[in-house]
Amino acid sequence: MIGEDIELWIELAASLDQVRADPGQIEQILMNLAVNARDAMPNGGLLTIETRNFHLDGNYASRHAVQAGHYAMLSLSDNGCGMDTETQTHIFEPFYTTKEVGKRTGLGLSMVYGIVKQSGGTIWVYRTGKRQYL
């Protein structure tokens, strides 16, 4: 699905806190995010999938409009071309796409957003150097 020129790095926590989410929907999240990462790396690259438990302190939580506390995290990152700030503000909108007409529907990331919210989770996208985190 991601192509032979993309290296997949998986780093899973030995013991991950439970979350309230449908396994099929988690699979759909992974597939949609992996396809977007693949598209951002047309000449190959690195896709990293990571899970871990972590604690959000009050300071960090208040800057991201979430409650402080313990969380389970699923993270996908890639070293693709990245998104500018304007694109980042629209990526979870239904039918928003940066692809040419007829290439994609623009529903993948809005579906990811809906599943995450329905499951009581939070999703962030940010860029650090050449890595894109979703």
HUNORJO-V768232 format. One record per pair of residues at least 24 apart in sequence whose C-alpha atoms are under 8 Angstrom apart, sorted by the first residue. I is the first residue (numbers start at 0). J is the second residue. Records with the same first field share a line. If there is no record, write none. Layout:
I->J + J
//
This chain:
0->34
1->33 + 34 + 37
2->37
4->42 + 43 + 44
5->37 + 40 + 43 + 44 + 45 + 46
6->43 + 44 + 45 + 46
7->45 + 46 + 47 + 48
8->45 + 46 + 47 + 48
9->47 + 48 + 49
10->47 + 48 + 49 + 50
11->48 + 49 + 50 + 51
12->49 + 50 + 51 + 52
15->50 + 51 + 52 + 71
16->52 + 70 + 71
17->71
18->71 + 118
19->118 + 119
20->118
24->114
27->111
28->110 + 111 + 114
31->107 + 108 + 111
32->75 + 107 + 108 + 111 + 133
33->75
36->76 + 77 + 79
39->79 + 80 + 81
40->78 + 79 + 80
44->77 + 78 + 79
45->77 + 78 + 79
46->75 + 76 + 77 + 78
47->74 + 75 + 76 + 77
48->73 + 74 + 75 + 76
49->73 + 74 + 75
50->74
65->121
74->132 + 133
75->132 + 133
76->130 + 131 + 132 + 133
77->130 + 131 + 132
78->129 + 130 + 131
79->129 + 130 + 131
80->129
81->126 + 129 + 130 + 131
82->126 + 131
87->124
//
